[in-house]
């Protein structure tokens, strides 16, 4: 509430409603003079920060030491004394990932190392490629691209002759595709294995009739595999490191997506408890995620302090905080849903199993997405 004097007029300046008191019952605006002084702006800013901090730390105390209590209070409608769950999640997750990416997760530097095969290995690959190309000429669907395939065979023959003539020229062959990390293999057509660039693949697909071209999914994966090989010069480690770096930066988004999915699992598990709606499971999940963020961050900080004192990593600290997180989940379920211990333990195990499957699915989706945006 502002310390400015109340206006004598009993009409809300914001919505025009008749007032009965200092605040508008319709929009909530305070009925004070619209002309603010600089000092009032400063004091209002300071008050808001102190008020936010006060709510945050009092909410934090209940969040950490009374698992499930805040979610139960929200369910009962007691909300004014605590920080709103959405604001709590935004603040804790932003703070967690800011600290995590700044101090605990450094982006790995990508150093591309080109593969160096021996002359005999290069010759073997060239001979294998020549056989695949000749085999692809026998496929009816490849007849439209026969001229391009024959050109590739000629280039392969030229490379074979060059390497046989001078083994030091093994690094100069142009017809061989580079190796490298492969997302998924959809190469049903043998000729696809001999392609070196995305441009070659696109030109080959353009020559084929529509019915013989690769489908949307197969085409996307083949093009991305070729793109990764071109970009990282066939270095599998460099490709995988680039994808992993991108995936780690998508981790906050993945956790945000997992939250409503986690709440949906709870909704299915507690479907017979009619007093709990989906939004109640969402609120419980938000409070749980906030607590886990703080537990993980506390464990990382304590481990860092111990490592500086003892000059060695203390694995037991991570183990203790991991068990603390699992215990917190059980205790919060027991307190919020109010079921007997045996039933809570059973649902706790089912929740862990279902959550693991859901996270595997999300990991796969986000990893593939990371690979496609590298």
Secondary structure by P-SEA (a helix, b strand, c coil): cccccccccccccccccccccccccccccccccccccaaaaaaaaaaaaaaaaaaaaaaaaaaccccaaaaaaaaaccccccccaaaaaaaaaaaaaaaaaacccccbbbbbbcccccaaaaaaaaaaaaaaaaaaaaccccccaaaaaaaaaaaaaaaaaaaaaccccccccccccccccccccccccccccccccaaaaaaaaaaccccccccaaaaaaaaaaaaaaaaacccaaaaaaaaaaaaaaaaaaaaaaaaaaaaaaaaaaacccccccaaaaaaaaaaaaaaaaaaaaaaaaaaaaaaaacccccaaaaaaaaaaaaaaaaaaaaaaacccaaaaaaaaaaaaaaaaaaaaaaaaaaaaaaaaac
